[in-house]
């Protein structure tokens, strides 16, 4: 089976969402293959029928397509070593499990649920980890044949040694040795004829010629059991690439169960897919340079899996926001406008508002698209606001001087023929000069009166231009009334 082309696989279970950790596994497997012009395979691991979620396979296909992690072989496109869905490979596993039985590397186990429960309870009472006691290993050939003929339900278990050690090499974690006394005789084939995840993986990876297995470091402890399977068959062990866990903070792993973001959630929050992928690539890997923004093509060129870190990676939403902002700024104004339109429609119903001007304002000031509506809703309707907003220490404004500024600027604005950025800028700043005050003493009150908000994308002149003359004057008059009544 062994050719020297690099072959990697991404083998998700169809159980719902595309978790950030799963996506990183897919990305790393893709990059390892593509860095060497190798083959990237998609395999669907659906042997755990109880956890199967309707529609989950579509989620996998759609995510792979959206993120441009295009596979070379898989269930939808076929390939030389299919089928690529584990449940369609079911007959294979029995055949290979029987080969291990013949070699003495596995055995039939007919133990009842009651007996196994008793063993578990005994282990718990003694505060020891549960381990199967090899009871069925000692059945004679005749006993086994009789039970099979009678149709007694059975599983096939791996036959691991109880003495000595097993050693294996991991690219990231180095040489790891475990005591064989710790190894469990894990079930390879369940009583329904389906393989366990661990067994199906080994058989499929071998038959599909997988050279590099990328997976989370939580599988490190199972690796000796996998290796003993490879050795039991007389097969070459692939290169393992175990990735560090992705943590929410120093104590907690990122997980869907804790409501942490999946790829779909991040997209729905208004993160760009390229920014998400770039960020995920750096969770546990770094290029050894200061570069942080990478296209997929650049990642393929520079990705070296030997630079994956052992230390857990912390998922930092602040860093992701920053990176997303960088990606948004790289868009052309047209591309940004296109992406922002659905969010504008949520917040702005007034057809008079020139949305291209809004895009001009937001393009360099947006980090996450989902936050656009709350930044711009004041263009549609002036919110109820408190006059405390007119007080700004840095701008040296208070209710009194804000009222003076608005009363001075109102007649000037009423008299303007043209209503564009330059005219507004030049005429208002001329007035400021005549009044002998700092710019902020005039501009902060105007901005507050126009928006009714403490934070706005853009300053007084941009807001006035977008709102138009009539609406701007109306809002300034409201501001004057508020301040007078105070």
N, C-alpha and C positions, 0 to 999 in steps of 0.2 A: 504493500500500500504506500510505502514511503517514497514520495518524490521530494525533490529539494525546493520545490516552489513553496513559498509561505502560504499557508491556508489558515484563516482564522474563522471563527463563527460567532454569531450572536444568537443565543438560544433562549428567548424569553418564554415564560409561561403566560398563556392568555388569561390573566386574572384581573384585568381592568386597566388601571392607569399606567402611564409610562413614568415611573419614578425617576428622579434625577440620577440616582445611583445606577439604575438600569441603563439610562441613556449614556452615562459616562462609559459603562462597560461596552456598549455598542460602538461608541465613538473610538475608544482605544483599540478595540478589535479591528475596526475599519482602518484606523491610521497605521497600525502595525502591518496589515496586509498591503495597503496602498503605498506605504513608504518603500516597500520592496517589490512593487508591481505584482503583488500576490493576489490571492482570491479571497473574497469576503463572502461568507455564506450566512443565510438566514435559516434557522431551523426552529420550528414551533414545538415546544415541549409541553404537550397536553396530556401527559400520562396521569396526572392527578385530576381525574375527571370530576371530583367533588368540588374543586376550586375553579373549575372552568366558568368563565363569564361570557355570556352571549355578547357578540360584537367586539370582544377584546382583540381578536385577530385583526380586525379593521383598524383599531387604534394603533396597533403595532405597524401595519403597512403605512398608514397615513403619516405617522410620526417619522418613519424612516424616509418617506418621500419628501416630507416638508424640510427635514434637516439635511437632505442630500446625501444621506448614508445609503447609497444605492448598492444593493447586494448583487453579486455575480451569479449566485445559484440560490434557489429557494423554492418554497411551495408554489408560488405564483408563476415562476419562470422555468422551474425544472432545473435539470443539470444531470451530470453523469452518475451521481451517487445517491439519488433520491430513493424513496420518497423523503421529503424534508419535513414531514409532520410525524411526530413520534407515534401517535396512535395508529398510523397507517403502517408502521414498521413492527407491529406487535409480534407477528410470528418469529421474527428474527431473534427476539430476546430469549425466548424459550430455548431455541436452538443453541445460542451461545451460553446460556446458563447451564444447559446439559453438558456442554463441552467442559466447563469448569468442574462439574460433578465428576465426570470421567477422570479428570486430572487430579482429583482429591483436593481441589481448591475451593469446593463448595459442596453443600449437602442438602438433602431434603429434610425439611422440618415439619412434623405433623402435630406439633404441640397445640393444644386447644387454647382459646382465649383465657379460660379459667386458670390454666396452668401458668400462662405468661403473667396474668394479673397477680397471681400468688407470688411469683418471683419478684415482680415490681414492688409489691407490698413489703416483702421481706427485706429488699434492698433499702427501701425507705426507712423501715424500722431500724436498720443498722446504720442509717445515714451514709449509705454507699451508693455510687452511681449504678443504675440498673445495667446488668450485662447478662445476655443469654448464656445459660450454663452448658452449652454444647450437648445437651441431653440426647438429641436425635442423631448426633454424629456417630453414636455407637450402635445404631441399629444395623442388624445384619442385612445382607443383600436380599435374602428371602423375605424378611420383615418389610423392607421397603417395597418390594415388588407386590407383596400381598396388599399393603395399604393402598398402593397406586391402583391395583386391580379393583379394590373395593370402593374406589372413588373418594377416599378420605381427603379432605382439603389439605393442601400443603403450601408452604412457601419454600423458596430456595435461599439458603443463607451462605454468606461467604465464610470460608474456614480460615480464620486468622490464627497464627501461632500465639501461644500465651507466654513464651519466653523469648529472651533476646530483644533486639531493637530493630527498628526500620528507619532508614535514613533517606532523605530526598533533598534535592536542590531546588531552591526557588530563586528566580532571577532577582527579585526585590529583597527577599528576606534571608537569602543565603542558605546555608546547609541547616536542615532541621532534622533532629533525631527524636523519635518517640519510643517509649517502652511498649513492646508488643502486648504486655499485660493490660494496657489501656485500650487496646483495639477491640471494638465490638464486632461480633459476627453479624454484620448488617444484612438485612433482607435484600436480596437482589431481585427476586421475582415474587410478586404478591400473589395471594390466593386467587385473585381475579385474572391472573395471567398477564397483568400489566407489570412492567419493570418498575423498580423504584427509580427516582430521579438519578441517584448516584450511579446505578448500574447502566441505565439507558445512556447516560452521558458518556461513559467510558466506551461502550460498544459503538455508539454513533460517531464519537470523535475519531475512533480508530478507522471505522469503515469509510468515513468521509475524508480521511487523510489530514485531519487537523494537526498542524504543527505547533501552534501557540494557543494555549487556553487562557483567556482573560476572564478573571472573576474576582469577586470581593474577597478580602482577607479573612472573612468569616469561614471560608472553605479551607483555610490552611490546615485546620485540625483534621479534616477529612482526607487530606491528600495522601497520607500513608495508606489508607484503605484503597484509594484509587490506584496508587502505584502497585499495590499487591495484586490488584486485578490485572493490570497490564502485565506484570511479571507472570501471573498465573496463566495468562494466554500466550506468553512468550512474545509480547509486543513491545515496541519501542515506546518509552514514556515521552509525551509531548513536553514542550517548554511551558512551565506554568508562569503566568504573570498575575500575581495577586495584588489587587489595588487596595489602598488603605480605605478605612470607612470614611464616609462623609458625615460630619457631625454638625448638629445645630449649635452646640456650644461645647465647652470642655467635658460635659458629662452625658450629653444626650445625642444619640444617633438621629440623623435625619430620617423620618419615616412617614409614610402616608397615614399610618394609624394615628400619629400625633397631629394630623392635619397639615403636615408640611407640604410645600408646593410640589406638584407634579409638573411635567412639561406643559400639559394643557392649562394648568392653573396659571403658570407664568405667562403663557401666551395670552390668556384671557385678561391678565392684569396689564397687558400692554407692553410686554417685553418683546424685543425683536428676536426671531429665531437664531439669527447669526450671532447676536450678542450672548444669548443663552448658551449656544454651543461653544463659543470662545471661552466663556466663563467656566463652563463645565470641564473643558480641556485642562484648565489650570488648577482644578481641584485635585491635587495629588501629583501633579507633574509640573516641572518647569523647564524651560528651554536652556537654562544656564546663562541667559542674557537678561537685559532689562526690558526687552520687548514684551508687551502684554496684549496688544491687539493683533490677532491673527485671523486671516481668512482660512477657510478649509484647505485651500490649495497650499497655503504657507505651512499649515500644520502638517500636512502630508510630507512636505519637504523636511521639516525640522524634527518631527516626532521621533524620539528614541526612547523605547520603553524602559531602557536601563536607567533612565532619569526619573522614573516614578518614585515618589517618596514612600518611606515606611510610615511616617508620622500621619496620624489622622488629618483630614482636610476639614477646615471649618467653613461651612456655607455662610458667606458674609453678604447679607442683602445690600449693605451699603456699597460694597465693591461692585456687586452686580448692577446696581442702579447707575453708578458712575460709568461702568462699561456700556450700559445701554444708552446712556446720554451721548457717549462718544460715537456709537453706531448711528444714532439719530442725526447727529450733526454731519455725519458722512453722507447722508442721503441728499439728493438734490432737493430743491424747494418743491418741485413737482411731486417727487416720490413721497416727501413728507406730507404734503397736502392731501394726497391720495389716501395715505394711511390715517390721517387725522380726521378726515371728513365724517366717518361714522360717529366719532366722539363729539364733533361740533354739533351734529344733528341732535344729540342728546340734550345739549345745553342751550343752543341758539335757535329760536323759532322765527326771529325777525328777519324777513327776506332782504331788508335794507342793509344788513351788516355784510361788508365785503370780506368774505372768508379767506381770500388770498392774503389780504392784509393781516388777518389774524394769524395765518400760517407764517408770514414774515416775522411776526412778533414771537411766535412760539418755537419756531424751528431750532434756534440755538438755546432755548430756555427750557426745553422739555427733557426729562429723564425717563419718564414712564408714561406711555400713551393714556393709560386708564385714568391718570390724574388730570387730563385736559379739561373735562367738563367742569370740575369744581374751580378751575383757574379762570374760566371765561364766562361762567353763567351770568355775571353782572352785565355783560354786553346786552343781554336780552331784557333783564329786569333789574333795576337798582334795588339791592337788598335793603331791608330795614337795618340801619346801623346806629351805633352810639356815637355821640360827639367826642367821646374819649379818643377816637381814632385820629382826631386832628392834633392831638398832643404827641409830639415826637421830639425826644431830647436832642438827638443828633442834628435834626433839621432846625432845632430851636423854635419849634412852633407850639402854640397853645390856642385855646379857643378864641382869645381876644385878637391876636395878630392874624389868625386864620380868617376871621370875619373881615378884617380890614383888607386882606389880600383879595378875597373873593369879591368884595364890593368894588374894589378898584379894577379888577380884571374883567368883570361882567360887561361894562359899557364898551371896553376895548374890543372884546370878542364879538359883541353885538354889531360893532361897526365894520368888522372885517368883510371884504368882498370875497376874497379867495379863502378856502378852508383846506389847506394842505399843510404837511409837516413843516416845510420851510417857513411859510407865512406865520404859522402859529408860533414856531420857535423864535423867529426874529422879533415879532411884535411884542410877545410876552416878555422876552429877556430885555427888550428896550425899556419896557415899563419898570421892570425890576431895578434896572440901573437908575432910572429917574427916582424911584422910591428910596434908593440907597440901602436896600436890604440884601441879604444873601439869597441865592437862587432857591434854596430849599424852603424858605419862608413863603414863597409864592407857589412853588411846584407841588409841595406836599399837600397843601389844602386843595389844589385843583384836582390832583390825582385821587384824593380821598372823596371829594364831592362827586367825581365822575364814576367811581367804582364802589364806594361804600365798603371797601375791603382794606385790610392791613397789608396784604401782599397782592401785587398784580404783575402779570407779565408785561413789561413795558411801562414807560412813564407817562406823565401828564399829556404830552403832545401826541404820542402814539394813540393813547386812548381817545383823546378828543377827535383825532382824525377819523378813527374807525367809527365812533359813535355818530359823527356828523354834527353839523352846527346846531340844529334845532334841539336835538336830544341833549347835547352837551350844555347848552344854555339852560334848558329845563332843570338839569341835575344841579347845576351851580346855584340856581335860584332856590332849589330845595335845601341845599347846603347852607345858604345864607339864612333862610327861615329857621332851620334847626339851631344854628349858632345864636341867632337873635333871641329865640325863645328860651335859650339856656340862661 
